[in-house]
Amino acid sequence: MTSSGPSFWFDVDPSKDPIQSVTTSAPGPASQGDPPVERARVVIIGAGFTGLWTAMALINHDPSLDIVIVEADQVAHGASGRNGGFVEASLTHGIANGLRHFPKEYPELHRLGRDNLQGLFDVVADHDIDCALEATGTIDVATQPWQLGDLEESATIARAQGEEVEVLDAAAMQAEVDSPTYLGGLHQPSSGAIVDPVALARGLARVLRSRGVGIDEGRRVLGLRREGQGVRVDTEAGPIRAERVVLATNAWSHTLVPSTARHYVPVYDHILVTEPLATEQMARIGWKGRQGLSDSANQFHYYRLTDDDRILWGGYDAVYHYGNGVGPDHDHRRATYDLLAQHFRATFPQLRDVAFSHWWGGPIATTTRFTVTFGRALDDRVVYALGYTGLGVGASRFAGRVLSDMLVDPTSPLLDLDFTSSSPFPFPPEPLRWLGVQMTRRALARADRRGGRRGPWLSTLDAFGIGFDS
């Protein structure tokens, strides 16, 4: 391994929507005395996908809106720039999970998810965003016999929703991507895509800046409080007085609005990226379809090719730090990197001569129903969305529409959905939170070792609709 940092995506060719072209100038040193109070109609905290897509929806609704995005670091610094770059059509963490939690309205959620994915493609095309967006589809891979039945069941459910699916036996799976561990697969050619997430975020920021949205990077928010009929946003560069605030900080939300902690736990996910594969090395594994892959275990890996034929390999070991711990001290974990490398070598032994060039980690927010949840704080002056459980690249665009409607279109039919108006089962406070997460992680690992049998602890959680996932 040769490089650790925020993520591989920040090292990609900076000519792809360079961040320098979209940022405002950094604030100068504060003058003596109190700094002047800035004003904005809407302040969005966080320049990741949730914040950027919300600004896009707001400015589309009313081009005259005065909107400022404040970001502690740089555009896409958090989960938006540290993920694997998978874009899924599903808003509900898959069809089965959606049917389980939202059975009556799932057909509508399925349609909205499809429209949302197409809308993302349309924005990229309309604004000429160079972000290596590829409609590759996905394959779920079986590496244990018990997973084959689950894939057949998933195929039946998907076909009932009108999805195009193909169940692959071992030979067909290995013809797509060659690994001695593969026993079968579920190919969904139109269910998802891959993207360079930082380039996408920078492209969105460029478009927003051209439409008058302020993007103030390197401006950390220190706190929020009611002031008159609005909200005072205290930042390191001085306060901003806003009519309304959008909290778009996902796994960091509890650091500014503590009440959000009941909805989610921040768990750390880690990723490795290889050196670019030579033509001969690519020939050893095939992968001509460039699909995004994931295996079907409870503790699962996800992986894909980059546009320069590296393999991005992540997942498996979701780590929770006591007290909702987030921050740079937790970003890197050598034990997890070593474990991921070991699993990569087992999956692709024919690539033993391929080295890793990048590795990183970061928190994602997971809810007990694995889907984004929406809420309000400070007497409805603050709205938020959080808890994408690893599928936020696509779902955040839909969340941006919902947050925009919460601010400017209260009669929107999107707000009447149970999906957007109800909350997941809350996580308990510490120390029960930490104990529950650790028990669940151990139970998931045990289920994988025992042919998928869930056991009493997981079965109890299932009965109450409670889950834990990365």
N, C-alpha and C positions, 0 to 999 in steps of 0.2 A: 504494500500500500504506500502511496506517495503523497496524498493530499487530503486533508480534512478541512472543513469550512462550512459555511452556511448550506451549500449544496452544489452539486455539479452544474446545475442550471445557471448559476451566477458566473460560471467560467466559460459559457458558450459565447460564440462570436458576438461581441457587443454591437455590431452593425445592425443586428436584429432589434429594431426599436430601442436604440440606446437610451438608457435612463436619463442621461444628461439633457435629452431633448424635451423632457416632460416635467422636470421638477421646477419648483419655484426656487428662488435664491435662498440660501440659508439665512436665518435671522442674524443680524449683527449683535454686538454686545449691548446689553441693556444699559440704558442711560440711568443717571442717578434719579432716585425716587421711583415711584410706582410706574410701570410701563402702561401705555395707553391701552384701554380695553377695546379689542377688536369686536366686530359684530358680524354675524352671518345668520341667514335664515335657517340653514341646516349645517351642523357640524357632524362629520362622519369620522369616527375614531378607528383608524386602521386602514391601510392602503393595500389590503389583500383582496381576494376575489369578492368577498361579501361587500366590503366597502365600495369597491370599484363598480360592481354590477348595480349596487343600490344607487350610486350617483348616476349611472347611465340611465336607469329607469326613471329617476327623478327629473333629470334634464330632458328626457324624451317627453315626459308628462308636461313640464313647464320650462321651456328654455330660458326663462327669465329668473329662475330660482338662483339665489345666492348660496352656493354650496362650497364648503371648505372641507377637504380631507386632511386630517393631521395624522402623521405616522411617526412612531418613535424611532424608527431606523430608516429603511428604504422601502420602496414599492416591492411587495411580495416577500418581505423579509421573513414572515412567519410561515405557517403551514402552506400558504399559497405558493411559496417558492421552494419548499422542502419535500414536496410530495413526489410520487412516481410519474405524474403526468398522464394519468388515466382519466378519460372523460366518459362517464357512464350516462346512459339515457335514464336509468332508474333514479327516481327521487326517494325511494323507500328502501334502499339497501337490498334490492332484489325483489322479484315478484312474490316469492313465498312470504317474505317478511312483510311486504305491503298488504297482502291478503290477510295475514294474521292480525295485523293491528288496525287496518282500515278496510274491512271486507266490503262494506256497502259502497264506499266511494272509490275503491281501487280502480275500476275501469277509467274513471275520470283522471285519477292520478297517473295512470299509465299513459293516457293521451297527453296530459300536460308534460310528462317527462319526455316523450317523443318530440313534442313541439319545442320544448326547451332546448334539447340537443340540436335540433335543426336551427333554432334561433341563434345558438352559439356559432354554428357554422356560418350563418348568414352575416353576423356581425364581423367575423374574421374576414370574410370575402368582401363585404361592402367597404370596410375600412383598410383593406390591404395590410392586415396584420401578419407579419412574417413570423410564425410561431410553430412551424413544422407540424401542423395539425393534419393527422392522417386517419381516415375512416377505416380502421383495420378490423373492427370486430374484436370479439373476445373468445378465449377458450378456457373453460374450467377443466382441470386435469385431475384424473384419478391416479393416485400412486399406491393405494391400498385396495384390496378386493371389496371391502365394505363400502367404499365410496362409489362404486359402479352403480349400485342400486339408487343412491342419492341422485346421481346424474340422470338416470332414467326418469326418476320422479320429477326432477327439475325440468326435464324436457317436456313431460306431459303437461305440467303447469304452464310452461311458457307457450306451448302450442295453443292451449286454451285461451290465451290472451292475444293470439294472432301473431306470435313471434316466429321468425324463421330460425329453426334450430336443427342441428345435426348431431346425433350421437355417434361418436367415433370409437371403434374398437382399438385394441392396442396397436395393430399394424397401421391403421389409418391415422391414429394420433401420432405415431412415430414418423409417419410420412410427412406430417405437417411440421413437427419439431422433434428431433431425434434425441431421446433420452431413454436409457435402459430402465428407468424407474416408472415409465408411463404405462398404465394398464388400459387407459381409455380417456375420452374427453367429451366435453359438450361444447360444440362450436356454435356461436351466435354471431353470424357475420355482420349484422347491422345494429348490434346493441351498444357499441361503444367506439371510442377512438383513443389515440394517443396524441400528446401535445408537449411542447416545451412550455411549462407553466409560467416561468419567469418572462419569457418573450411574450406570452399572451397577456400577462398582467401589465407589462410595460406598454404593449400596444393599446390596451384599454386606457391606461393612464395618458398616453399621447392624445387619444381621441378626446378624452374628457378635458384635458388642458386646452385643446383647441376650441372647445365649446364653452370655455370660461370657468370651468371648475378649478378651484385652487387646490394644489397638492403640496402640502408643506411637510417635507421629510425631515428627519432628525429633530422632531418636535414632540417630546414625550409629554403625555397627559399625566398630570399629578393627581387630579381629582375632579369630581363633579358635584355640584350642589344646586339646589333650587335658588333662583333669583328672580323676583317678580313673577311674571307669567312664563319665564323661560328657564334656561339652564346656564350656569356659569361653568365654563370649561377651563380649569386652571392648568396651564402648561408651563414648561420650563422657560418658554420665551414670552410669557405673559398670558393674561386671561383672554378668552373669547366668550362673548355673550351670544347665545344661540336661542332661537325659538324652540328648536327641537334637536335632539342628538340621536345619532345612530351608533350603537356600540357594535363594532364589527371586528372584535378581537378574539373570537372563538375560544381557544383553550386558555387565554389570558383574561377572559371576561371577569372572573371573580376578583381579580386584583383591583378593578375599578368599581364593580357593582357586586358586592359579596353575595347578594341574594341569588345570583345566577348559579352559584356553586351547587345548589340542590339538583340542578338539571343534568349535570355531566361530571365525568371525571376526566382529567387530562392524563393521557397515557402516551408514553414515548415509543415512537416507531423509529426504526433504523434502516438505512439503505447503503448498499455498496454499488459502485459502478466500475466496470472493467475498462481496461484500455480498449481502443478500437480493434475489432476483429478483422484480420486480413481476409481476403477472398477465400483462401484455402481453409482458414479456420471457420468461416461462415458455412462453407460447404460441408463441414463435419456435422452440423446440426440442422441444416435446412433453413426452416423458419422463413420461407419465401413470402408467406402471407403477412409477416410482421405483426401478427395479432398480439394483443395484450393477454398475458397468461396469469393464471393463479391456480394453486392446487386446492384440493377440496377438504383438507383437514381443518379441524377447529383452530389449531395454530398453523396458519397458512403463510405461504410465500406468494408474492406477486412479482412479476418480472416482465420486461419488455426490451425492445431494441430502441436505441436513440437514432437520430438521423445520420450519425456517422458510425453506426453499427457497433456501438458498445452495448453491453447487457447491463441494465439496471435491475438490481435484485434486492428486494426488501421484504419487511414484514416479520412474521413469526413471533417474536419475543416482545410482546407489549409490556412495558414496564411502568408501574405507577409509583410515584414518590409520595411518601406520607405528607398529609396536609395540603394536597393539591399542588405539590411542588412543581414549579416551572422556572426555567431560567437557563442561562448558558452553562452553568455548572453541571446540568443534567444532559447536555446535548450529545456527549460522546460516551460510549460504553464499550470498552474493548472486548469484554466477554461476549457481548452480543455480536460485534463485528466478527469475531473469531467463529462463533456459532454459524452465522450466516455464510461465511466463507466455506466452512465445512459442508454445509448443506448444498451450496452451489457446486462444489467439487463432486459431491455424490450424485447430483442431478445430471451434470455434464462432465463426466470423467474424461471425455475426449478433448476438453478444454483445459487440461491441467497446466498447459503452457501459457495461459492467459492470466495476466496480473490485474489487480484492482488499482485504479487510479484515484478514486474518490470514495469517501465514506462520511456519513453524517447522520444525525438524529434530530428529532424535534417532537413536540407534543401535538397530538390531535385530541379533539374533544369527542367523547363517545357518550351517548345517552342510553338509557335502558331499553329503548326500542330501536336503537341504531339509526335514527333519523334526526334531521335538523328539527329544532324546536324554536318557537318564537315567543317573545315576551315583552313586557313593558316594565319600566321602573320610574322612580321619582314622579309619581302622579301622572303617568303616561307621557311624560316629556322625553323619556328615553325609550327607544325601541331597540330590540336586539334579535339576532339569530345566531345559533351556535349548535354544535353537536353533530357534524356531518359524518362522523365515524369513518373517515378516510375517503369519502366519495364527494368531497366538496367542490372539485374543479367544475363539474357540471351543475350540481344541485345549487351551488351558490348563486348562479344566474337566476334561478327561480326564486331563491330566497331574497335576492335584491328586488325583484318585482313585488314580493309580499311586503317587505319593509317599506318600499315606496308607497304602496297602497295604504299601509298603516298610518303613514304621515299625511297623504294628500288625497286619498280616495277611499274613505271609510265604507262606501257602499260596494266596493269591489267584491265580486263573487268568490275570489280567492280567499277572502277573509272568513267566509262562511264554512269553509272546509274543516272537518274535524282535524285533518292533518296540520292545518295552520293555527287552529284556535284552541287545541287541547295540549296538555303537557304530558310528558312521559312520567312514569313512576319515578319518584325522586330517589336519589342516592342518600343514604344515611350520613350523619355527621361522623367525624372521627371520634374514637378509633374504629368504630364499626365499619366505616367506609374502607379503610385500609385492610381490615380483616376480611371483609366480604370480597374485595378484589383478589386478595391472595388465595382465598379458598376457591374462588371461581377459576383463577388461572391454573391452579393445581388440578381441579376437576376437569377442565378442558384438556389438559395434557394427558390425564388418566383416560379420558374417553377416547383420545386418539390411539392410545396403546391397547385399548380393549375393544377394538373393532367398531368404534363409534358409539358404544353404549353410554348413555348419558349419566347414569348413576343418580342416587337420591338427591344430591344437592342441585345438580343441573335440572333435574326433573321438577323439583320444587320451584326453581326460578322460572322454568318454562310455564308452569301452571299459572304463575302470576304475571306472565308477560314481561319478565325482567331478563335482560341480557347484558353481557359484557363482551366487547369485541374491539379489534383495532381496524 
